[in-house]
Amino acid sequence: MTLFKIAFHSMSRNLSQYLIYFISVVVSVVIFFTFMTLANYPLIDQIFKKWELYGSALFFAEALLLALFVVFFIFYSNSYFIKRRKREIGMYSLLGLRKIQISLLLFFENVLLYLLALISGILAGIFFSKLFTMLLFWVVDLHVDTRIVISGKAILDTSMVFLGIMLLVSLYNLIFIFRSSLISLFQKEVAEKKNPRGSLILSIVGLGLIGFGYFLACQPIGGGFWSDLGGTETIALILIGVVLGTWVVIRYGVPAIIRFFYFNDPTYYRGVNMLVLSSLRYRIKHNANTLAMIAILSAATMTIIAGMSSLYYPVLNKVRSDNPVSYQFLNLSDEKEKEVDQAVRSSTDHNLLYKTHSEYINLSLLDDSVRVPGGYWVNQAQFSVISMNEFNRLNEIEGGMNAKIKSIADDEAILISQYDHQMQRDGKVDYRKIPYTLADKNSQPLFSFTITDFRDYPLYNDNYASATIVVNNKTYEILKKNQQPERISSYDVTNEDRAEDLTYELQVIVDGKPNFWSENISSYYSNYHMYSIYMGTFLYIGTFIGIIFFMATGSIIYFKQITEAVEERERFQTLLKLGLTKRELKMTVARQIIPMFIIPLILGLSHSLMAMVDLSINFEYEIKMPVMIVCTVYCLFYGIYYWLCIHNYTKIVLRNRP
């Protein structure tokens, strides 16, 4: 029988052991191929360049990051396969195969596995390419006709990457075989003689490190440690505290808990606990590094997906509320206004709902060293002043989202800002106690006031009047004599979120060319899709990266337990001979394995929830629903890995049962 046939029969015989690994590699190929297809898809490049975004470079960078992680995951998984097959490799040596022949045998197995995974992954990627592309355009909220994509460059790049990984794995196997003696291949791992006792003190230290990381993460980004230490330094401290604390808790805390139950007679002698606790005392310490890594990867997976989901909808809803009008033009000339009128009214896809004109005055503060609203600096260090009558008129035209203003005193103003209103309600700042003085062109005092009330919804689109204050009509007329007002022409149309062609036409009229960064026009379509493309693309990439992370975490635990099943088969065979029933065996395996899943899951959930709390604190977004959905789905699929692990662990133990 040739080496290739032996390799084929070996894989066929161990198909159930290879299946999870094979599926993980296939999914990695599909996602990598998808990213490379999108990076080389001319339509993607063309659309993203319209918005001055480099979509191809972004997908290529994510594909590179994914490739690096896949290399780590495959090498980590391969080490378990090699370890599990040490005795098999030793038997090949006893049967007369030279080390180079054994290396070729493993190489042929890798060729079969990776070629099949590569072909399956690329075919699946091509088959689902239209679906994945449609999903991308759906997430970024663009209506684009797509088709099945076959990218020769994506196929070549994917093949080169995964065949390169195969060669590296084969080289690792070659080195392992040539460095292993026949005795070491048959030699079992020496069990640690000293019982791991754990440490209550070190457990408390580990929890303290995690708590310190949580404390830093929940601090407001604008102050405290973030401003004192700097952003990079604070993030580094958070990661060090959480990662190191996780390892210490698993390495010393969990053994201490197991030791407590081990010496608790009522618990120890109940059911199969004697077998479970005796095994766990050694397994936890031996697996501490792996469990800590799984906990961090689980936290990263849930945080990436839940975090992007939590930001996606609130950010887009905020953009919608911040752009109340389809189109607004700044200081439009009469000639260009006629062209705009004609273009809007002649559009067959959009009906004009209303057209109106308004004005505001931009004035700077005499002293801007005091606490100012957030939009003041965005508005080029200016307040945009509007009269009470004008506010009420525009507010009514735009749907009456704000409460009507009935009166304003001469030394008062009302600020239009939802963010600053929330800051006032939360007690983080009291604008009523901060005096402001507006200055004229010569930096002379013009108008002193305090902010006494708020309105949440802006009257002007993004780019215009970011820090709007409302004053009474008399004050406005006085200010108007010292400063030329800015004139805004507003047009509201139907189907504004699908107004790409009309937006381009109006941009050409105003600026002579399409220009999404124009200061002369602010459109709902441009402002909304600028954010939807950014947020949607990162959500799309984050979700796929999260899927790979999840499959890696589940697979690593699975491979680890299956490897240990092979090592413990003789022990369980002995127990079966002594009268252990099959039901008791399954119960023992289930209880013995569950800590390996539940410990990193609980820590991962805790880390992810704290990261999301930090996101909620600093960005004030609702996180409850995305976190609940992501965590529930993650736990569900994690449970599937646990069930598969119990099933195959038991199957290995019962194999060749006398």
C-alpha positions as CSV (number, residue, x, y, z in Angstrom):
1,M,0.0,0.0,0.0
2,T,1.4,3.4,-1.0
3,L,1.9,6.2,1.5
4,F,-0.9,8.2,-0.2
5,K,-3.4,5.4,0.3
6,I,-2.3,5.0,3.9
7,A,-2.9,8.7,4.4
8,F,-6.3,8.5,2.7
9,H,-7.4,5.5,4.9
10,S,-6.1,7.2,8.0
11,M,-8.2,10.3,7.3
12,S,-11.2,8.2,6.5
13,R,-10.9,6.2,9.7
14,N,-10.6,9.4,11.8
15,L,-13.1,11.5,9.9
16,S,-15.1,12.4,13.0
17,Q,-11.9,13.8,14.6
18,Y,-11.0,15.8,11.6
19,L,-14.6,17.1,10.9
20,I,-14.6,20.1,13.3
21,Y,-11.0,21.1,12.2
22,F,-12.0,20.7,8.5
23,I,-15.1,22.9,9.0
24,S,-13.1,25.6,10.8
25,V,-10.6,25.7,8.0
26,V,-13.4,25.8,5.3
27,V,-15.1,28.7,7.1
28,S,-11.7,30.5,7.3
29,V,-11.2,30.0,3.6
30,V,-14.7,31.3,2.8
31,I,-14.3,34.5,4.9
32,F,-10.7,35.2,3.6
33,F,-11.9,34.6,0.0
34,T,-14.9,36.9,0.6
35,F,-12.7,39.7,1.8
36,M,-10.2,39.2,-1.0
37,T,-13.1,39.2,-3.5
38,L,-14.5,42.4,-2.1
39,A,-11.0,43.9,-2.1
40,N,-10.7,43.1,-5.8
41,Y,-14.3,43.8,-6.9
42,P,-14.3,46.9,-9.2
43,L,-17.9,47.8,-8.2
44,I,-16.9,48.0,-4.5
45,D,-13.9,50.1,-5.3
46,Q,-15.9,52.4,-7.5
47,I,-18.7,53.0,-5.0
48,F,-16.4,53.5,-2.0
49,K,-14.2,56.0,-3.9
50,K,-17.4,58.1,-4.6
51,W,-17.4,58.6,-0.8
52,E,-13.6,59.1,-0.7
53,L,-13.2,55.8,1.2
54,Y,-10.7,53.1,0.4
55,G,-12.9,50.1,0.6
56,S,-10.4,47.8,-1.2
57,A,-7.6,48.7,1.1
58,L,-9.8,48.1,4.2
59,F,-10.9,44.7,3.1
60,F,-7.4,43.7,2.1
61,A,-6.1,44.8,5.5
62,E,-8.8,42.8,7.3
63,A,-7.9,39.8,5.1
64,L,-4.3,40.1,6.1
65,L,-5.3,40.3,9.8
66,L,-7.5,37.3,9.4
67,A,-4.7,35.3,7.7
68,L,-2.4,36.0,10.7
69,F,-5.0,34.8,13.1
70,V,-5.8,31.7,11.0
71,V,-2.0,30.8,11.0
72,F,-2.1,31.0,14.8
73,F,-5.3,28.9,15.1
74,I,-4.1,26.2,12.6
75,F,-0.7,25.8,14.3
76,Y,-2.4,25.6,17.7
77,S,-4.8,23.0,16.5
78,N,-2.2,21.0,14.6
79,S,-0.1,20.7,17.8
80,Y,-3.1,18.8,19.4
81,F,-3.4,16.5,16.4
82,I,0.4,15.7,16.5
83,K,0.2,15.1,20.2
84,R,-2.8,12.8,19.9
85,R,-1.1,10.7,17.2
86,K,2.3,10.2,18.9
87,R,1.7,6.5,19.5
88,E,0.5,6.1,15.9
89,I,3.6,7.7,14.6
90,G,5.7,5.4,16.9
91,M,3.9,2.4,15.4
92,Y,4.8,3.5,11.9
93,S,8.4,3.6,13.1
94,L,8.2,0.1,14.6
95,L,6.7,-1.2,11.3
96,G,9.9,0.0,9.5
97,L,8.9,3.3,8.1
98,R,11.7,5.9,8.1
99,K,11.1,9.3,9.5
100,I,11.1,10.9,6.0
101,Q,8.4,8.5,5.0
102,I,6.3,9.3,8.1
103,S,6.8,13.0,7.3
104,L,5.5,12.3,3.7
105,L,2.6,10.4,5.1
106,L,1.5,13.4,7.2
107,F,2.3,15.7,4.3
108,F,-0.1,13.8,2.1
109,E,-2.8,14.0,4.8
110,N,-2.3,17.8,4.9
111,V,-2.5,18.0,1.1
112,L,-5.8,16.1,1.1
113,L,-7.2,18.1,4.0
114,Y,-6.2,21.5,2.8
115,L,-6.9,21.0,-0.9
116,L,-10.4,19.7,-0.1
117,A,-10.9,22.6,2.4
118,L,-9.5,25.1,-0.1
119,I,-11.7,23.9,-3.0
120,S,-14.8,23.7,-0.8
121,G,-14.2,27.1,0.7
122,I,-13.5,28.8,-2.7
123,L,-16.6,27.2,-4.3
124,A,-18.7,28.2,-1.4
125,G,-17.3,31.7,-1.5
126,I,-18.1,32.0,-5.2
127,F,-21.6,30.5,-4.7
128,F,-22.4,32.9,-1.9
129,S,-20.5,35.9,-3.3
130,K,-23.7,37.6,-4.5
131,L,-25.3,37.0,-1.1
132,F,-22.3,38.4,0.8
133,T,-22.1,41.4,-1.6
134,M,-25.8,42.0,-1.2
135,L,-25.4,41.7,2.6
136,L,-22.6,44.4,2.5
137,F,-24.7,46.8,0.5
138,W,-27.7,46.1,2.7
139,V,-25.7,46.9,5.9
140,V,-24.3,50.1,4.4
141,D,-27.8,50.9,3.1
142,L,-27.0,51.3,-0.6
143,H,-29.3,50.0,-3.3
144,V,-26.9,48.4,-5.8
145,D,-27.5,45.5,-8.3
146,T,-25.1,42.7,-7.6
147,R,-24.1,39.4,-9.3
148,I,-22.1,36.3,-8.6
149,V,-18.4,37.3,-8.6
150,I,-15.5,35.2,-9.7
151,S,-12.3,37.0,-9.0
152,G,-9.2,35.2,-10.4
153,K,-6.9,37.3,-8.2
154,A,-9.0,36.4,-5.1
155,I,-8.8,32.7,-6.0
156,L,-5.0,33.0,-6.5
157,D,-4.4,34.9,-3.3
158,T,-6.5,32.6,-1.2
159,S,-4.8,29.5,-2.7
160,M,-1.4,30.9,-2.1
161,V,-2.1,31.9,1.5
162,F,-3.6,28.5,2.6
163,L,-1.2,26.4,0.6
164,G,1.5,28.4,2.3
165,I,0.0,27.6,5.7
166,M,-0.1,24.0,4.7
167,L,3.6,24.0,3.9
168,L,4.4,25.7,7.2
169,V,2.3,23.1,9.1
170,S,4.0,20.3,7.2
171,L,7.4,21.8,8.0
172,Y,6.5,21.9,11.7
173,N,5.4,18.2,11.5
174,L,8.7,17.3,9.8
175,I,10.7,19.0,12.5
176,F,8.6,17.3,15.3
177,I,9.1,13.8,13.8
178,F,12.9,14.2,13.3
179,R,13.3,15.6,16.8
180,S,11.2,12.8,18.5
181,S,12.8,9.6,19.6
182,L,11.0,6.3,19.4
183,I,10.8,6.2,23.2
184,S,9.3,9.7,23.5
185,L,6.6,8.8,21.0
186,F,5.3,5.9,23.2
187,Q,6.0,7.7,26.5
188,K,3.0,9.1,28.2
189,E,3.1,12.5,29.7
190,V,4.3,12.3,33.3
191,A,1.5,13.4,35.6
192,E,2.4,16.1,38.0
193,K,3.2,14.6,41.4
194,K,2.4,17.7,43.4
195,N,-1.3,18.4,43.8
196,P,-2.2,21.9,42.7
197,R,-3.5,23.6,45.8
198,G,-4.4,27.0,44.4
199,S,-4.1,30.1,46.4
200,L,-6.8,32.3,48.0
201,I,-4.4,35.3,48.2
202,L,-3.4,35.0,44.6
203,S,-7.1,34.5,43.7
204,I,-7.9,37.8,45.4
205,V,-5.0,39.5,43.6
206,G,-6.3,38.2,40.2
207,L,-9.8,39.4,41.0
208,G,-8.2,42.8,42.0
209,L,-6.4,43.0,38.7
210,I,-9.6,42.3,36.8
211,G,-11.5,44.8,39.0
212,F,-8.8,47.4,38.4
213,G,-9.1,46.9,34.6
214,Y,-12.9,47.2,34.9
215,F,-12.5,50.4,37.0
216,L,-10.3,52.1,34.4
217,A,-12.6,51.0,31.5
218,C,-15.6,52.6,33.2
219,Q,-14.0,56.0,33.6
220,P,-15.2,58.8,31.3
221,I,-12.8,59.1,28.4
222,G,-12.7,62.9,28.7
223,G,-11.3,62.9,32.3
224,G,-9.8,61.0,35.1
225,F,-7.1,58.4,34.2
226,W,-7.8,58.8,30.5
227,S,-6.7,62.4,30.6
228,D,-4.0,62.0,33.2
229,L,-2.3,58.9,31.8
230,G,-3.2,59.2,28.1
231,G,-5.4,57.0,26.0
232,T,-2.8,54.5,24.9
233,E,-1.4,54.0,28.4
234,T,-4.8,53.6,29.9
235,I,-5.8,51.0,27.3
236,A,-2.5,49.1,28.0
237,L,-3.2,49.1,31.7
238,I,-6.7,47.8,31.1
239,L,-5.5,45.0,28.9
240,I,-2.7,44.0,31.3
241,G,-5.0,44.0,34.3
242,V,-7.8,42.0,32.7
243,V,-5.5,39.5,30.8
244,L,-3.1,38.9,33.7
245,G,-6.0,38.8,36.2
246,T,-7.8,36.2,34.1
247,W,-4.8,34.0,34.0
248,V,-4.2,34.3,37.8
249,V,-7.8,33.5,38.6
250,I,-7.9,30.4,36.4
251,R,-4.4,29.2,37.5
252,Y,-4.8,29.7,41.3
253,G,-8.5,30.5,42.0
254,V,-10.2,27.6,40.2
255,P,-7.8,25.0,41.8
256,A,-8.5,26.5,45.2
257,I,-12.3,26.0,44.6
258,I,-11.8,22.5,43.4
259,R,-9.6,21.7,46.4
260,F,-12.4,22.9,48.7
261,F,-14.9,20.5,47.1
262,Y,-12.3,17.7,47.0
263,F,-11.9,17.8,50.8
264,N,-15.6,18.3,51.4
265,D,-16.7,14.7,52.0
266,P,-20.5,15.1,51.3
267,T,-19.7,16.6,47.9
268,Y,-16.7,14.3,47.1
269,Y,-18.5,11.0,47.7
270,R,-21.7,12.1,45.9
271,G,-22.3,10.2,42.6
272,V,-19.4,10.4,40.2
273,N,-17.8,13.5,41.8
274,M,-14.9,11.4,43.1
275,L,-13.8,10.7,39.5
276,V,-14.6,14.2,38.3
277,L,-12.8,16.1,41.1
278,S,-9.7,13.9,41.0
279,S,-9.3,14.5,37.3
280,L,-10.1,18.2,37.4
281,R,-7.4,18.9,40.1
282,Y,-4.7,18.3,37.4
283,R,-6.5,19.3,34.3
284,I,-7.3,22.9,35.4
285,K,-3.6,23.8,36.1
286,H,-2.4,22.1,32.9
287,N,-5.0,24.0,30.8
288,A,-4.7,27.4,32.6
289,N,-3.0,29.1,29.6
290,T,-5.5,27.7,27.1
291,L,-8.6,28.7,29.2
292,A,-7.3,32.2,29.8
293,M,-6.7,32.6,26.0
294,I,-10.2,31.3,25.3
295,A,-11.7,33.7,27.8
296,I,-10.0,36.7,26.2
297,L,-11.0,35.5,22.7
298,S,-14.6,35.0,23.8
299,A,-14.7,38.5,25.2
300,A,-13.2,39.9,22.0
301,T,-15.7,38.1,19.9
302,M,-18.8,39.2,21.8
303,T,-17.5,42.7,22.2
304,I,-16.7,43.2,18.5
305,I,-20.1,42.0,17.3
306,A,-22.2,43.5,20.2
307,G,-20.2,46.8,20.2
308,M,-20.6,47.4,16.4
309,S,-24.3,46.4,16.6
310,S,-24.8,48.8,19.6
311,L,-23.2,51.7,17.7
312,Y,-24.7,51.0,14.3
313,Y,-28.4,51.8,14.8
314,P,-28.0,54.7,17.3
315,V,-25.4,56.4,15.2
316,L,-27.6,56.2,12.1
317,N,-30.7,57.3,14.0
318,K,-28.6,60.3,15.4
319,V,-27.6,61.2,11.8
320,R,-31.3,61.1,10.7
321,S,-32.3,63.4,13.5
322,D,-29.3,65.7,12.9
323,N,-30.3,66.2,9.3
324,P,-33.9,67.3,9.3
325,V,-34.0,68.6,5.7
326,S,-33.2,66.9,2.4
327,Y,-31.1,69.7,1.1
328,Q,-29.8,73.0,2.6
329,F,-27.7,75.5,0.7
330,L,-25.5,78.2,2.3
331,N,-25.7,81.7,0.8
332,L,-27.0,80.5,-2.5
333,S,-26.9,83.1,-5.3
334,D,-30.2,83.9,-7.1
335,E,-28.9,82.4,-10.4
336,K,-27.9,79.2,-8.8
337,E,-31.1,79.0,-6.8
338,K,-33.1,79.1,-10.0
339,E,-31.0,76.1,-11.3
340,V,-31.5,74.3,-8.0
341,D,-35.3,75.0,-8.2
342,Q,-35.5,73.7,-11.7
343,A,-33.5,70.5,-10.9
344,V,-35.6,69.7,-7.8
345,R,-38.9,70.4,-9.5
346,S,-38.1,68.5,-12.6
347,S,-37.0,65.3,-10.8
348,T,-39.3,62.4,-11.6
349,D,-38.3,60.3,-8.6
350,H,-38.7,63.0,-5.9
351,N,-41.5,65.4,-5.1
352,L,-40.8,68.8,-3.5
353,L,-42.5,68.9,0.0
354,Y,-41.5,72.4,0.9
355,K,-39.0,75.1,0.2
356,T,-38.1,77.9,2.7
357,H,-35.4,80.4,3.6
358,S,-33.9,81.1,6.9
359,E,-31.0,82.9,8.5
360,Y,-28.7,82.9,11.5
361,I,-25.8,85.0,12.7
362,N,-22.4,83.5,13.6
363,L,-20.6,85.2,16.5
364,S,-17.6,84.2,18.7
365,L,-17.2,84.5,22.4
366,L,-15.2,87.3,24.0
367,D,-13.7,84.7,26.3
368,D,-13.8,81.0,25.2
369,S,-11.7,79.7,28.1
370,V,-15.0,78.9,30.0
371,R,-16.9,75.7,29.6
372,V,-18.7,75.8,26.2
373,P,-21.1,73.4,24.5
374,G,-19.6,70.6,22.5
375,G,-20.8,72.0,19.1
376,Y,-19.1,75.4,19.7
377,W,-15.7,74.2,18.5
378,V,-17.2,72.1,15.7
379,N,-18.9,75.3,14.6
380,Q,-15.5,77.0,14.1
381,A,-15.5,78.5,17.6
382,Q,-18.8,80.3,17.0
383,F,-22.4,80.3,18.3
384,S,-25.0,80.5,15.6
385,V,-27.8,82.8,16.8
386,I,-31.4,82.5,15.6
387,S,-34.4,84.5,16.7
388,M,-37.3,83.0,18.6
389,N,-39.8,83.6,15.8
390,E,-37.6,82.0,13.3
391,F,-37.0,79.0,15.5
392,N,-40.8,78.5,16.0
393,R,-41.4,78.9,12.3
394,L,-38.8,76.4,11.2
395,N,-39.6,74.0,13.9
396,E,-43.2,73.9,12.8
397,I,-42.3,73.4,9.1
398,E,-39.9,70.6,9.9
399,G,-42.4,68.6,11.9
400,G,-42.6,70.3,15.3
401,M,-40.1,67.9,17.0
402,N,-39.1,70.6,19.6
403,A,-41.5,72.3,22.1
404,K,-42.5,75.8,21.1
405,I,-40.6,78.7,22.7
406,K,-43.0,81.2,24.2
407,S,-40.6,83.8,25.6
408,I,-37.0,84.5,26.3
409,A,-35.5,87.3,28.5
410,D,-33.1,89.8,27.2
411,D,-30.1,88.2,29.0
412,E,-31.0,84.6,28.3
413,A,-30.7,82.1,25.5
414,I,-31.9,78.6,24.7
415,L,-29.3,76.1,23.4
416,I,-30.3,73.5,20.7
417,S,-28.3,70.4,21.7
418,Q,-29.5,67.0,22.8
419,Y,-26.0,66.1,24.1
420,D,-25.5,69.2,26.3
421,H,-29.1,68.9,27.5
422,Q,-28.3,65.3,28.7
423,M,-25.1,66.6,30.4
424,Q,-27.2,69.2,32.2
425,R,-29.8,66.6,33.3
426,D,-27.0,64.2,34.5
427,G,-25.5,67.0,36.6
428,K,-22.2,66.9,34.8
429,V,-22.4,70.6,34.0
430,D,-24.7,73.5,34.9
431,Y,-24.9,75.9,32.0
432,R,-27.2,78.2,33.9
433,K,-24.2,79.2,36.1
434,I,-21.8,79.9,33.2
435,P,-22.0,83.5,31.8
436,Y,-21.2,84.0,28.1
437,T,-20.4,87.2,26.2
438,L,-20.5,87.4,22.4
439,A,-18.1,89.7,20.7
440,D,-18.3,91.8,17.5
441,K,-15.7,91.9,14.7
442,N,-13.5,94.2,16.8
443,S,-13.6,91.8,19.8
444,Q,-15.8,94.2,21.7
445,P,-18.6,92.9,24.0
446,L,-21.8,92.7,22.1
447,F,-24.3,90.5,24.1
448,S,-24.0,88.7,27.5
449,F,-26.3,85.8,28.3
450,T,-26.7,82.6,30.2
451,I,-28.3,79.3,28.8
452,T,-31.5,78.8,30.7
453,D,-33.2,76.0,28.6
454,F,-32.6,73.5,25.9
455,R,-34.2,72.0,22.8
456,D,-33.0,68.7,21.5
457,Y,-33.6,68.6,17.8
458,P,-31.5,70.7,15.4
459,L,-33.1,72.9,12.7
460,Y,-30.1,72.7,10.3
461,N,-28.3,69.8,8.8
462,D,-24.8,68.7,9.7
463,N,-22.1,71.3,8.8
464,Y,-24.4,74.2,9.6
465,A,-25.1,76.0,12.9
466,S,-23.6,73.2,15.1
467,A,-24.0,75.4,18.2
468,T,-27.3,77.1,17.8
469,I,-28.7,79.4,20.5
470,V,-32.2,81.0,20.3
471,V,-32.6,84.6,21.6
472,N,-35.6,86.9,21.6
473,N,-36.5,88.9,18.5
474,K,-35.4,92.2,19.8
475,T,-31.9,90.9,20.7
476,Y,-31.6,89.3,17.4
477,E,-32.3,92.5,15.5
478,I,-29.6,94.3,17.5
479,L,-27.1,91.6,16.8
480,K,-28.0,91.6,13.1
481,K,-26.9,95.2,12.8
482,N,-23.3,94.2,13.8
483,Q,-23.0,91.0,11.8
484,Q,-24.1,89.9,8.3
485,P,-26.5,86.9,8.6
486,E,-25.8,83.5,6.9
487,R,-28.7,82.7,4.5
488,I,-29.9,79.1,4.3
489,S,-32.1,77.8,1.5
490,S,-33.9,74.6,2.5
491,Y,-35.5,72.0,0.2
492,D,-37.3,68.9,1.5
493,V,-38.2,66.1,-1.0
494,T,-39.6,62.6,-0.9
495,N,-37.4,59.5,-1.0
496,E,-34.5,61.5,0.3
497,D,-32.6,58.4,1.3
498,R,-32.5,57.2,-2.4
499,A,-31.6,60.6,-3.9
500,E,-28.2,59.8,-5.2
501,D,-28.7,61.1,-8.8
502,L,-30.4,64.3,-7.6
503,T,-27.7,64.9,-5.0
504,Y,-25.0,64.6,-7.6
505,E,-26.8,67.0,-9.9
506,L,-27.2,69.6,-7.2
507,Q,-23.6,69.3,-6.1
508,V,-22.5,69.9,-9.7
509,I,-24.8,73.0,-9.9
510,V,-23.4,74.5,-6.6
511,D,-19.7,73.4,-6.8
512,G,-19.2,72.5,-10.4
513,K,-18.5,68.8,-9.5
514,P,-19.7,66.1,-7.0
515,N,-18.3,67.1,-3.7
516,F,-19.4,65.3,-0.5
517,W,-17.3,67.6,1.7
518,S,-18.8,70.8,0.3
519,E,-19.4,73.8,2.6
520,N,-22.0,75.1,0.2
521,I,-24.5,72.2,0.4
522,S,-25.6,69.9,3.1
523,S,-27.7,66.9,2.0
524,Y,-29.4,64.2,4.0
525,Y,-28.4,61.6,1.5
526,S,-24.7,62.5,1.7
527,N,-24.5,62.9,5.4
528,Y,-26.5,59.8,6.2
529,H,-24.6,57.5,3.8
530,M,-21.2,58.8,4.8
531,Y,-22.0,57.3,8.3
532,S,-23.9,54.3,7.1
533,I,-21.0,53.2,4.9
534,Y,-18.5,53.7,7.7
535,M,-20.5,51.9,10.4
536,G,-22.0,49.3,8.1
537,T,-18.6,48.3,6.7
538,F,-17.1,47.9,10.2
539,L,-20.1,46.0,11.4
540,Y,-19.8,43.7,8.3
541,I,-16.1,43.1,8.9
542,G,-16.5,42.8,12.6
543,T,-19.2,40.1,12.3
544,F,-17.1,37.9,10.0
545,I,-14.0,38.4,12.2
546,G,-16.2,37.5,15.2
547,I,-17.3,34.3,13.5
548,I,-13.7,33.2,13.0
549,F,-12.8,34.1,16.6
550,F,-15.8,32.0,17.8
551,M,-15.0,29.0,15.7
552,A,-11.4,29.2,16.9
553,T,-12.3,29.3,20.6
554,G,-14.8,26.4,20.3
555,S,-12.4,24.3,18.2
556,I,-9.4,24.8,20.5
557,I,-11.3,23.6,23.5
558,Y,-12.7,20.7,21.5
559,F,-9.3,19.6,20.2
560,K,-7.8,19.9,23.7
561,Q,-10.5,17.7,25.2
562,I,-10.4,15.1,22.4
563,T,-6.6,14.9,22.9
564,E,-7.1,14.3,26.6
565,A,-9.8,11.7,25.8
566,V,-7.2,9.6,23.9
567,E,-4.8,9.9,26.9
568,E,-7.5,8.9,29.4
569,R,-9.0,6.1,27.4
570,E,-7.1,3.4,29.4
571,R,-8.2,4.8,32.7
572,F,-11.9,4.8,31.7
573,Q,-11.6,1.3,30.2
574,T,-10.3,0.1,33.6
575,L,-13.2,1.8,35.4
576,L,-15.7,0.2,32.9
577,K,-14.2,-3.2,33.8
578,L,-14.7,-2.4,37.5
579,G,-18.4,-1.8,37.0
580,L,-18.8,1.9,35.8
581,T,-21.9,2.0,33.7
582,K,-22.2,3.8,30.4
583,R,-24.6,6.3,31.9
584,E,-22.2,7.0,34.7
585,L,-19.4,7.3,32.1
586,K,-21.3,10.0,30.2
587,M,-22.1,11.8,33.4
588,T,-18.5,11.8,34.4
589,V,-17.3,13.0,31.0
590,A,-20.0,15.8,31.0
591,R,-19.0,17.0,34.5
592,Q,-15.3,16.7,33.7
593,I,-15.5,18.7,30.5
594,I,-18.0,21.4,31.5
595,P,-15.5,23.5,33.6
596,M,-13.3,23.8,30.5
597,F,-16.2,25.4,28.7
598,I,-18.0,27.3,31.5
599,I,-15.0,29.0,33.1
600,P,-13.7,30.9,30.0
601,L,-17.4,31.5,29.0
602,I,-18.2,33.2,32.3
603,L,-15.0,35.2,32.3
604,G,-15.5,36.1,28.6
605,L,-19.1,37.2,29.3
606,S,-18.0,39.3,32.2
607,H,-15.2,41.0,30.3
608,S,-17.5,41.7,27.3
609,L,-20.3,43.1,29.5
610,M,-17.9,45.5,31.2
611,A,-16.5,46.6,27.8
612,M,-20.1,47.3,26.7
613,V,-20.9,49.2,29.9
614,D,-17.8,51.3,29.1
615,L,-19.2,51.9,25.7
616,S,-22.6,52.9,27.1
617,I,-21.1,55.3,29.7
618,N,-18.9,57.1,27.2
619,F,-21.1,57.2,24.2
620,E,-24.5,57.0,25.9
621,Y,-25.9,54.4,23.6
622,E,-28.4,51.7,24.4
623,I,-26.6,48.3,24.6
624,K,-29.1,46.0,26.3
625,M,-30.7,44.4,23.3
626,P,-27.6,43.9,21.1
627,V,-25.7,42.5,24.1
628,M,-28.6,40.1,25.0
629,I,-28.9,38.8,21.4
630,V,-25.1,38.4,20.9
631,C,-24.5,36.7,24.3
632,T,-27.5,34.4,23.8
633,V,-26.4,33.3,20.3
634,Y,-22.8,32.9,21.5
635,C,-23.8,30.7,24.4
636,L,-26.1,28.6,22.2
637,F,-23.4,27.8,19.7
638,Y,-20.9,27.3,22.5
639,G,-23.4,24.7,23.9
640,I,-23.3,22.9,20.5
641,Y,-19.5,22.6,20.8
642,Y,-19.9,21.3,24.3
643,W,-22.4,18.6,23.2
644,L,-20.1,17.6,20.3
645,C,-17.2,17.3,22.7
646,I,-19.1,15.0,25.1
647,H,-20.3,12.9,22.2
648,N,-16.9,12.3,20.7
649,Y,-15.1,12.1,24.0
650,T,-17.4,9.3,25.0
651,K,-17.1,7.6,21.6
652,I,-13.2,7.6,21.9
653,V,-13.3,6.2,25.4
654,L,-15.7,3.4,24.4
655,R,-13.8,2.6,21.2
656,N,-12.4,-1.1,21.2
657,R,-14.3,-1.7,24.5
658,P,-13.8,-5.4,25.5
